[in-house]
Amino acid sequence: QVQLVESGGGLVQAGGSLRLSCAASGRIFSVNAMGWYRQAPGKERELVAVGISGGSTNYAASVKGRFTISRDKAKNTVYLQMNSLKPEDTAVYYCNARINSGWVTDDYWGQGTQVTVSS
């Protein structure tokens, strides 16, 4: 089995910064991609940022220039550095990873971590 454990959420004032972490553990043969999604109350879950195994990254337009995704491949960990936070960034942030466990490649999700940005 594969597990994703997130940390780093919390309450911050507008303009502040937070860093989220997500560590994957379990039966991992290879990690194809790791990224972050978020879901605000009453809204659908949306992509925030993703890092592909080849090194490319993709960001939502709303976070470009403010958020940075990075990976520690040796630790199967992905980070999301969030700067210049805005109240509209308030959401539950979910880690996602596409992992090959040796038999099948599947998507896994973390439990979610709350990020609240006050104005």
C-alpha positions as CSV (number, residue, x, y, z in Angstrom):
1,Q,0.0,0.0,0.0
2,V,1.0,3.6,-0.5
3,Q,0.3,6.4,1.9
4,L,0.7,10.2,1.5
5,V,1.2,12.3,4.6
6,E,0.9,16.0,4.4
7,S,2.0,18.7,6.8
8,G,2.5,22.5,7.0
9,G,-1.0,24.0,6.7
10,G,-2.2,26.6,9.1
11,L,-3.5,30.2,9.5
12,V,-1.5,33.1,8.0
13,Q,-2.2,36.7,7.3
14,A,-2.5,38.0,3.7
15,G,1.0,38.5,2.2
16,G,2.5,35.8,4.4
17,S,4.1,32.5,3.5
18,L,3.5,28.8,4.2
19,R,5.3,25.6,3.1
20,L,3.5,22.4,2.6
21,S,5.1,19.0,2.6
22,C,3.9,15.6,1.5
23,A,5.8,12.4,2.0
24,A,4.9,9.2,0.1
25,S,5.7,5.8,1.8
26,G,4.9,2.2,1.2
27,R,5.5,0.0,-1.8
28,I,6.9,2.5,-4.4
29,F,8.6,1.3,-7.5
30,S,8.6,4.7,-9.2
31,V,6.9,8.1,-8.9
32,N,5.6,9.5,-12.1
33,A,4.3,12.8,-10.8
34,M,3.6,14.6,-7.5
35,G,1.5,17.6,-7.1
36,W,-1.0,19.7,-5.1
37,Y,-4.7,20.3,-5.5
38,R,-7.0,22.5,-3.4
39,Q,-10.7,22.7,-2.7
40,A,-12.4,25.7,-1.3
41,P,-15.8,25.6,0.3
42,G,-18.5,25.2,-2.4
43,K,-16.0,24.9,-5.1
44,E,-14.5,22.0,-7.1
45,R,-11.1,20.6,-6.4
46,E,-8.5,22.3,-8.7
47,L,-5.0,21.8,-9.7
48,V,-2.5,24.1,-8.0
49,A,0.9,22.7,-9.1
50,V,2.4,19.5,-10.3
51,G,5.9,18.2,-10.9
52,I,6.5,15.5,-13.5
53,S,9.2,13.0,-13.1
54,G,11.1,14.4,-16.1
55,G,11.5,17.7,-14.3
56,S,8.7,19.8,-15.8
57,T,6.3,21.7,-13.7
58,N,2.8,23.1,-14.2
59,Y,1.0,25.8,-12.2
60,A,-2.4,27.2,-12.1
61,A,-2.5,30.7,-13.5
62,S,-3.7,32.0,-10.2
63,V,-0.6,30.9,-8.3
64,K,2.1,31.5,-10.9
65,G,4.9,33.6,-9.6
66,R,3.8,33.1,-6.0
67,F,3.9,29.3,-5.4
68,T,6.8,27.0,-6.1
69,I,6.7,23.2,-6.2
70,S,9.8,21.1,-5.6
71,R,10.6,17.5,-5.0
72,D,13.1,15.5,-3.1
73,K,13.1,12.3,-5.1
74,A,15.3,10.4,-2.7
75,K,12.7,11.0,0.0
76,N,9.6,10.7,-2.2
77,T,8.6,14.1,-0.9
78,V,7.0,17.1,-2.6
79,Y,6.9,20.6,-1.2
80,L,4.8,23.6,-2.0
81,Q,6.3,27.0,-1.0
82,M,3.5,29.5,-1.0
83,N,4.4,33.2,-0.9
84,S,2.3,36.4,-1.1
85,L,-0.7,34.5,0.1
86,K,-4.1,35.9,-0.6
87,P,-7.5,35.2,1.2
88,E,-8.6,33.5,-2.0
89,D,-5.9,30.9,-1.5
90,T,-7.9,29.6,1.5
91,A,-8.7,26.0,0.9
92,V,-8.0,22.4,1.9
93,Y,-4.8,21.5,0.1
94,Y,-4.4,17.9,-1.1
95,C,-1.3,16.1,-2.1
96,N,-1.6,13.8,-5.2
97,A,0.9,11.3,-6.5
98,R,0.9,9.0,-9.5
99,I,2.9,6.0,-8.3
100,N,3.9,2.7,-9.8
101,S,3.8,0.2,-7.0
102,G,5.3,-2.6,-9.1
103,W,2.0,-4.0,-10.4
104,V,0.0,-1.0,-11.3
105,T,0.3,2.8,-11.7
106,D,-2.4,4.6,-9.7
107,D,-3.3,8.0,-8.2
108,Y,-3.0,8.4,-4.5
109,W,-4.3,11.3,-2.3
110,G,-3.3,12.7,1.0
111,Q,-5.8,13.5,3.8
112,G,-5.7,17.2,3.1
113,T,-4.3,20.1,5.1
114,Q,-6.2,23.3,5.8
115,V,-4.7,26.6,4.7
116,T,-6.5,29.7,5.9
117,V,-5.4,33.2,4.8
118,S,-6.9,36.1,6.7
119,S,-7.3,39.6,5.3
